Amino acid sequence: MSAAIEGLKPALVWKYFAEIAKIPHGSKNEKQISNYLVQTAKKLGLEVVQDKRLNVVVRKPATPGHENVASICLQGHMDMVCEKNKDTVHDFEKDPLQLVRKGNVIMANGTTLGADNGIAVATNLAIMEDRTLVHGPLEFLFTSDEETGLTGANGLKPGYLKSMTLMNLDSEEEGALYVGCSGGRNTHGTWKIKWNKVPGKSAALMLTVKGLKGGHSGLEIDKGRGNALKIMNRVLLALIDTGARVCCMEGGNKSNAIPRESESLVYVPAKDAKKAIKLVAKMTEVLKAELSSVEPDLLVELTPHEAPKKGKVIAKDQIKQMCLTIAALPHGVIKMSADIAGLVETSTNVAIIKTDVKQVEIITSQRSSVASEIDEVVQSVAAVLILGGAKAVTTDGYPGWKPNLDSVILKTAKNAYKELYGVDPHVKAIHAGLECGIIGEKYPGMDMVSFGPTLEAVHSPDEKIYIDSVEKFWNFLLAILKNAK
């Protein structure tokens, strides 16, 4: 047993959490953990099925006297995001995670912890083993590859689940019940570049935007944070109007993140280089004033740069059209929910721009908890791109989960939490994707709720899980199972 978990409660949950930490289980590398789940279920004498996507379903009979209770499925994903600090020596393909206790939290030593969603896997294994619990018929669904494509949930076949009630254990705030999530799609725009020679007697300058907070394009989209691509584009338009020519535009690296940094190599007449630098400095003052309360570290610079040996610039008319198109692209909150206060219902994010020898590509992401609204915002973004001369392509994406405040499992969960802790849980929806959206689409009528213990800094080496929240989460989950009808 890992020394980090000695004496922690519930003991079975932490025992399994430590066992999972020994098994490599990054996304797309789940064969070993999936087989471990199958073997554990068989050792416990439970029915188990493993599909081609490595999803695993385990079934546990009801406690005597509770056979007539409707079957409930407890669900979580088995894969984890693999990130480590630069100075940490760790091979995620074979090395175990090193658990560390720091006061009231458990972390890993220099790597992601995998509590997202290893805590759900450990909790389900503990319930599978514990014969003293009171519950109706149970199914345990362990899905694969949630983090890099939701491919496990997408691959679920009809009839794989028998339950029509599901509790997703992949939320990260103890005391919160999630009843909805957004769906999402990406819209790409590409322009085939018309190249020109660099005008004579030109100075090469690098436009750089950095120091922004960035963040999750769903969870932080309502915070008013700066978008490095939109800021860069705004400055480029001003430079183009004074005669600058543009070689390339780069920025952003993930479609689900607000871009933090960007850069563009530009050429200006050598005699006007100082004027261009002063223009950008003046614009920077304006931009910093606009964003001072949310982006105090914003830095926009135009500095001399070594010119490539075979430099080229994008045709003047084409780059102006591109930049005007990017200026017209919406970014941020499109609509707030009328049902849940403070919930972003629909949004769009200008996420990535990149230039190669043939084209400039811009990638945007759209989210909504209402399927028809995703269609509408995708249509708007694609229309702007097409009118701006780009070829627009939209990905299939993933479905949302529309809140149902009349949910039976939600009412059971609310009552159980109030009885246990004397306060009402917070009922929320999340402007990000959960597997509930896909599962609800594959099993129409599935009654669902999502909750979990408190996690912080997931997907980073600072990931942590709060020890006291795990016990509260465990007792809450057992109370729901005991009181389910």
DOFI-810163 format. One record per residue (C-alpha): x, y, z. Coordinates in nm, 3 decimals, decimal comma. Example, Ala and Ser with C-alpha at 12.3 -4.5 7.8 and 13.67 -1.06 7.14 Angstrom:
REM DOFI-810163
        x        y        z
    1,230   -0,450    0,780
    1,367   -0,106    0,714
REM end
This chain:
REM DOFI-810163
        x        y        z
    0,000    0,000    0,000
    0,121    0,349   -0,082
    0,225    0,538    0,231
    0,040    0,844    0,095
   -0,300    0,680    0,145
   -0,246    0,502    0,478
   -0,534    0,567    0,715
   -0,747    0,749    0,461
   -1,121    0,684    0,441
   -1,301    0,522    0,273
   -1,024    0,266    0,282
   -1,148    0,059   -0,013
   -1,167    0,361   -0,244
   -0,813    0,470   -0,162
   -0,684    0,113   -0,190
   -0,810    0,090   -0,545
   -0,695    0,443   -0,627
   -0,340    0,343   -0,531
   -0,365    0,025   -0,739
   -0,482    0,222   -1,044
   -0,188    0,460   -1,000
    0,049    0,167   -1,058
   -0,105    0,088   -1,397
   -0,019    0,307   -1,699
   -0,350    0,433   -1,835
   -0,300    0,737   -2,052
   -0,546    0,800   -2,331
   -0,506    0,549   -2,615
   -0,305    0,327   -2,378
   -0,589    0,166   -2,181
   -0,548   -0,204   -2,264
   -0,380   -0,285   -1,932
   -0,626   -0,092   -1,713
   -0,923   -0,230   -1,907
   -0,801   -0,586   -1,858
   -0,739   -0,513   -1,489
   -1,104   -0,408   -1,451
   -1,221   -0,728   -1,621
   -0,997   -0,945   -1,402
   -1,108   -0,769   -1,083
   -1,475   -0,815   -1,170
   -1,420   -1,185   -1,235
   -1,236   -1,227   -0,903
   -1,537   -1,070   -0,731
   -1,770   -1,313   -0,909
   -1,950   -1,041   -1,105
   -2,080   -1,041   -1,461
   -1,847   -0,846   -1,690
   -1,836   -0,752   -2,059
   -1,549   -0,585   -2,249
   -1,607   -0,443   -2,599
   -1,372   -0,370   -2,890
   -1,321   -0,011   -2,772
   -1,201   -0,150   -2,434
   -1,512   -0,018   -2,259
   -1,605   -0,240   -1,965
   -1,948   -0,302   -1,810
   -1,980   -0,487   -1,479
   -2,311   -0,590   -1,321
   -2,372   -0,643   -0,951
   -2,699   -0,791   -0,824
   -2,923   -0,602   -0,584
   -2,902   -0,636   -0,209
   -3,167   -0,890   -0,097
   -3,500   -0,711   -0,072
   -3,405   -0,442   -0,325
   -3,439   -0,646   -0,642
   -3,734   -0,437   -0,763
   -3,544   -0,108   -0,754
   -3,466    0,026   -1,102
   -3,113   -0,052   -1,217
   -2,860    0,232   -1,188
   -2,541    0,269   -1,388
   -2,234    0,431   -1,225
   -2,000    0,568   -1,493
   -1,651    0,709   -1,526
   -1,365    0,699   -1,777
   -1,052    0,494   -1,730
   -0,800    0,710   -1,919
   -0,598    1,002   -1,786
   -0,416    1,303   -1,932
   -0,039    1,250   -1,921
    0,151    1,569   -1,838
    0,470    1,617   -1,636
    0,704    1,893   -1,528
    1,006    1,944   -1,753
    1,249    1,828   -1,484
    1,047    1,516   -1,394
    1,175    1,185   -1,526
    0,868    0,971   -1,591
    0,759    0,732   -1,866
    0,380    0,724   -1,878
    0,393    0,408   -2,089
    0,541    0,200   -1,807
    0,614    0,393   -1,485
    0,369    0,398   -1,190
    0,249    0,733   -1,059
    0,406    0,837   -0,731
    0,134    0,948   -0,490
    0,216    1,226   -0,246
    0,008    1,350    0,049
    0,026    1,722    0,125
   -0,205    1,807    0,411
   -0,561    1,761    0,288
   -0,469    1,677   -0,071
   -0,326    1,389   -0,268
   -0,104    1,474   -0,565
    0,145    1,294   -0,786
    0,517    1,365   -0,781
    0,573    1,597   -1,078
    0,303    1,446   -1,299
   -0,070    1,450   -1,346
   -0,251    1,248   -1,080
   -0,521    1,091   -1,292
   -0,790    1,158   -1,032
   -0,973    1,274   -1,343
   -1,123    1,017   -1,365
   -0,940    0,757   -1,159
   -1,147    0,848   -0,856
   -1,461    0,725   -1,035
   -1,288    0,402   -1,130
   -1,168    0,346   -0,773
   -1,511    0,428   -0,629
   -1,684    0,185   -0,862
   -1,436   -0,089   -0,777
   -1,494   -0,029   -0,406
   -1,871   -0,058   -0,448
   -1,824   -0,371   -0,656
   -1,626   -0,532   -0,372
   -1,821   -0,413   -0,067
   -2,098   -0,664    0,010
   -2,228   -0,466    0,308
   -2,382   -0,186    0,099
   -2,755   -0,147    0,038
   -2,858   -0,091   -0,324
   -3,069   -0,207   -0,614
   -2,926   -0,369   -0,929
   -2,609   -0,190   -1,039
   -2,412   -0,152   -1,358
   -2,063   -0,004   -1,367
   -1,957    0,150   -1,697
   -1,586    0,223   -1,749
   -1,529    0,408   -2,076
   -1,206    0,446   -2,272
   -1,037    0,744   -2,437
   -1,255    1,019   -2,296
   -0,978    1,276   -2,291
   -0,869    1,268   -2,655
   -1,183    1,194   -2,851
   -1,463    1,047   -2,637
   -1,422    0,741   -2,856
   -1,521    0,492   -2,587
   -1,858    0,653   -2,524
   -1,906    0,709   -2,896
   -1,853    0,337   -2,955
   -2,119    0,215   -2,712
   -2,361   -0,021   -2,885
   -2,738   -0,045   -2,828
   -2,818   -0,290   -2,551
   -2,475   -0,264   -2,391
   -2,640   -0,096   -2,092
   -2,956   -0,221   -1,927
   -3,003    0,075   -1,690
   -3,203    0,386   -1,779
   -3,061    0,586   -1,487
   -2,696    0,691   -1,489
   -2,472    0,869   -1,242
   -2,160    1,010   -1,405
   -1,881    1,046   -1,147
   -1,664    1,283   -1,350
   -1,742    1,622   -1,197
   -1,488    1,806   -0,984
   -1,673    2,002   -0,716
   -1,807    1,831   -0,405
   -2,155    1,956   -0,320
   -2,248    2,029   -0,681
   -2,489    1,829   -0,895
   -2,446    1,875   -1,267
   -2,751    1,823   -1,484
   -2,634    1,945   -1,824
   -2,331    2,005   -2,041
   -2,254    2,162   -2,373
   -2,200    1,988   -2,700
   -1,932    2,109   -2,932
   -1,808    2,131   -3,290
   -1,506    2,287   -3,458
   -1,521    2,502   -3,769
   -1,205    2,536   -3,980
   -1,137    2,800   -4,241
   -0,854    2,785   -4,496
   -0,721    3,028   -4,753
   -0,484    2,913   -5,029
   -0,206    3,169   -5,017
   -0,115    3,396   -5,306
    0,253    3,474   -5,243
    0,435    3,792   -5,347
    0,800    3,889   -5,323
    0,906    4,102   -5,028
    0,914    4,467   -5,141
    1,263    4,614   -5,167
    1,416    4,812   -4,882
    1,191    4,645   -4,624
    1,257    4,582   -4,256
    1,143    4,252   -4,098
    0,960    4,292   -3,767
    0,800    4,036   -3,537
    0,463    4,118   -3,384
    0,422    3,925   -3,057
    0,123    3,894   -2,824
    0,180    3,717   -2,492
    0,114    3,730   -2,118
   -0,255    3,640   -2,146
   -0,425    3,394   -1,910
   -0,595    3,184   -2,175
   -0,796    2,904   -2,020
   -1,063    2,651   -2,107
   -1,273    2,774   -2,397
   -1,589    2,661   -2,221
   -1,529    2,709   -1,851
   -1,351    3,046   -1,884
   -1,523    3,186   -2,193
   -1,737    3,421   -1,981
   -1,443    3,572   -1,793
   -1,371    3,841   -2,054
   -1,013    3,726   -2,104
   -0,809    3,845   -2,399
   -0,780    3,636   -2,714
   -0,427    3,651   -2,855
   -0,543    3,592   -3,213
   -0,805    3,865   -3,208
   -0,559    4,108   -3,049
   -0,289    4,026   -3,305
   -0,536    4,064   -3,587
   -0,648    4,403   -3,459
   -0,290    4,529   -3,459
   -0,219    4,376   -3,801
   -0,510    4,563   -3,956
   -0,364    4,890   -3,829
   -0,019    4,801   -3,965
   -0,156    4,690   -4,303
   -0,334    5,023   -4,337
    0,005    5,195   -4,301
    0,173    4,981   -4,567
    0,293    4,672   -4,377
    0,307    4,335   -4,555
    0,247    4,008   -4,371
    0,450    3,689   -4,405
    0,273    3,461   -4,158
    0,038    3,438   -3,860
    0,072    3,182   -3,581
   -0,104    3,135   -3,248
   -0,301    2,904   -3,023
   -0,243    2,529   -2,994
   -0,567    2,368   -2,876
   -0,918    2,408   -3,010
   -1,061    2,390   -2,658
   -0,838    2,666   -2,518
   -0,854    3,045   -2,540
   -0,526    3,134   -2,717
   -0,267    3,290   -2,488
    0,010    3,376   -2,735
    0,047    3,465   -3,104
    0,299    3,610   -3,343
    0,321    3,743   -3,697
    0,622    3,827   -3,912
    0,565    4,150   -4,103
    0,766    4,369   -4,339
    0,748    4,748   -4,344
    0,941    5,002   -4,550
    1,274    5,037   -4,371
    1,227    5,412   -4,336
    0,895    5,354   -4,155
    1,009    5,086   -3,907
    1,029    5,323   -3,610
    0,685    5,466   -3,692
    0,540    5,112   -3,699
    0,696    5,030   -3,362
    0,552    5,349   -3,213
    0,208    5,270   -3,360
    0,207    4,929   -3,192
    0,326    5,078   -2,862
    0,037    5,324   -2,873
   -0,213    5,049   -2,953
   -0,069    4,841   -2,670
   -0,154    5,117   -2,424
   -0,513    5,112   -2,548
   -0,536    4,733   -2,533
   -0,387    4,717   -2,183
   -0,636    4,981   -2,064
   -0,925    4,780   -2,208
   -0,813    4,455   -2,042
   -0,633    4,583   -1,733
   -0,865    4,419   -1,480
   -0,853    4,071   -1,637
   -0,520    4,067   -1,824
   -0,267    4,270   -1,622
    0,028    4,090   -1,784
   -0,069    4,149   -2,148
    0,235    4,230   -2,362
    0,219    4,336   -2,729
    0,549    4,409   -2,900
    0,679    4,484   -3,248
    1,053    4,420   -3,259
    1,322    4,388   -3,528
    1,364    4,033   -3,655
    1,603    3,853   -3,885
    1,448    3,821   -4,230
    1,426    3,472   -4,385
    1,665    3,417   -4,677
    1,380    3,348   -4,917
    1,117    3,571   -4,765
    0,771    3,604   -4,915
    0,460    3,795   -4,818
    0,093    3,719   -4,862
   -0,070    3,919   -5,143
   -0,182    4,258   -5,015
   -0,549    4,224   -5,107
   -0,567    3,869   -4,971
   -0,415    3,944   -4,630
   -0,649    4,240   -4,588
   -0,944    4,013   -4,666
   -0,817    3,750   -4,417
   -0,772    4,002   -4,139
   -1,113    4,161   -4,201
   -1,265    3,811   -4,184
   -1,092    3,733   -3,854
   -1,211    4,069   -3,719
   -1,568    3,970   -3,810
   -1,547    3,626   -3,648
   -1,742    3,619   -3,320
   -1,558    3,519   -3,005
   -1,703    3,471   -2,657
   -2,048    3,424   -2,509
   -2,331    3,414   -2,761
   -2,620    3,333   -2,524
   -2,678    3,276   -2,152
   -2,916    3,008   -2,023
   -3,268    3,116   -1,932
   -3,308    2,809   -1,707
   -2,991    2,811   -1,495
   -2,858    3,142   -1,365
   -2,501    3,219   -1,466
   -2,472    2,932   -1,715
   -2,330    3,005   -2,057
   -2,558    2,828   -2,302
   -2,380    2,903   -2,631
   -2,033    3,034   -2,714
   -1,763    3,037   -2,978
   -1,385    3,055   -2,955
   -1,133    3,173   -3,216
   -0,872    2,916   -3,119
   -0,581    2,855   -3,358
   -0,421    3,015   -3,661
   -0,129    2,868   -3,853
    0,052    2,936   -4,179
    0,236    2,693   -4,405
    0,369    2,713   -4,759
    0,027    2,657   -4,912
   -0,236    2,799   -4,681
   -0,345    2,991   -4,376
   -0,578    2,790   -4,152
   -0,793    2,920   -3,868
   -0,966    2,685   -3,626
   -1,265    2,787   -3,417
   -1,475    2,593   -3,165
   -1,845    2,628   -3,089
   -2,030    2,502   -2,781
   -2,391    2,487   -2,665
   -2,612    2,278   -2,441
   -2,885    2,311   -2,707
   -2,818    2,115   -3,026
   -3,003    2,355   -3,255
   -2,801    2,647   -3,118
   -2,475    2,471   -3,205
   -2,604    2,445   -3,560
   -2,687    2,815   -3,563
   -2,355    2,940   -3,427
   -2,161    2,703   -3,656
   -2,360    2,841   -3,948
   -2,275    3,197   -3,846
   -1,902    3,125   -3,814
   -1,891    2,931   -4,143
   -2,079    3,212   -4,318
   -1,823    3,470   -4,206
   -1,538    3,249   -4,329
   -1,703    3,181   -4,666
   -1,785    3,548   -4,721
   -1,422    3,619   -4,639
   -1,300    3,392   -4,918
   -1,208    3,091   -4,706
   -1,307    2,729   -4,748
   -1,510    2,632   -4,438
   -1,530    2,279   -4,296
   -1,709    2,174   -3,975
   -1,632    1,865   -3,767
   -1,899    1,625   -3,638
   -1,821    1,711   -3,274
   -2,008    1,574   -2,977
   -2,364    1,625   -2,845
   -2,473    1,834   -2,548
   -2,688    1,734   -2,252
   -2,985    1,961   -2,200
   -3,073    2,017   -1,832
   -3,381    1,838   -1,699
   -3,471    1,995   -1,366
   -3,756    1,743   -1,325
   -3,512    1,449   -1,328
   -3,602    1,169   -1,084
   -3,238    1,088   -1,000
   -3,174    1,460   -0,945
   -3,455    1,479   -0,688
   -3,326    1,166   -0,512
   -2,974    1,310   -0,502
   -3,087    1,650   -0,373
   -3,288    1,490   -0,092
   -3,000    1,258    0,002
   -2,749    1,545    0,021
   -2,981    1,763    0,229
   -3,050    1,479    0,472
   -2,679    1,400    0,508
   -2,531    1,748    0,533
   -2,817    1,981    0,621
   -2,773    2,204    0,313
   -2,894    2,189   -0,044
   -2,643    2,090   -0,310
   -2,576    2,336   -0,590
   -2,755    2,231   -0,909
   -2,546    2,331   -1,209
   -2,471    2,272   -1,573
   -2,125    2,295   -1,723
   -2,025    2,474   -2,041
   -1,794    2,190   -2,138
   -1,834    1,835   -2,264
   -1,925    1,535   -2,051
   -1,984    1,181   -2,169
   -2,345    1,223   -2,056
   -2,417    1,405   -2,382
   -2,308    1,108   -2,591
   -2,464    0,847   -2,362
   -2,793    1,036   -2,356
   -2,797    1,043   -2,735
   -2,724    0,671   -2,761
   -2,980    0,581   -2,493
   -3,274    0,821   -2,537
   -3,460    0,884   -2,213
   -3,159    0,806   -1,991
   -3,205    0,995   -1,660
   -2,866    1,134   -1,560
   -2,680    1,339   -1,302
   -2,307    1,407   -1,260
   -2,107    1,472   -0,943
   -1,777    1,396   -0,774
   -1,526    1,502   -0,507
   -1,324    1,824   -0,533
   -1,034    1,826   -0,778
   -0,814    2,115   -0,884
   -0,567    2,184   -1,166
   -0,664    1,870   -1,357
   -0,464    1,796   -1,673
   -0,155    1,952   -1,515
    0,124    1,834   -1,280
   -0,044    2,043   -1,009
   -0,354    1,820   -1,018
   -0,486    1,746   -0,670
   -0,779    1,577   -0,503
   -0,907    1,690   -0,163
   -0,907    1,403    0,085
   -1,203    1,517    0,296
   -1,420    1,564   -0,013
   -1,373    1,200   -0,113
   -1,536    1,071    0,206
   -1,827    1,316    0,166
   -1,868    1,211   -0,196
   -1,863    0,841   -0,098
   -2,124    0,878    0,174
   -2,343    1,085   -0,058
   -2,324    0,826   -0,335
   -2,413    0,543   -0,098
   -2,710    0,743    0,035
   -2,843    0,786   -0,318
   -2,811    0,414   -0,387
   -2,983    0,326   -0,060
   -3,275    0,563   -0,121
   -3,327    0,499   -0,493
   -3,670    0,370   -0,585
REM end
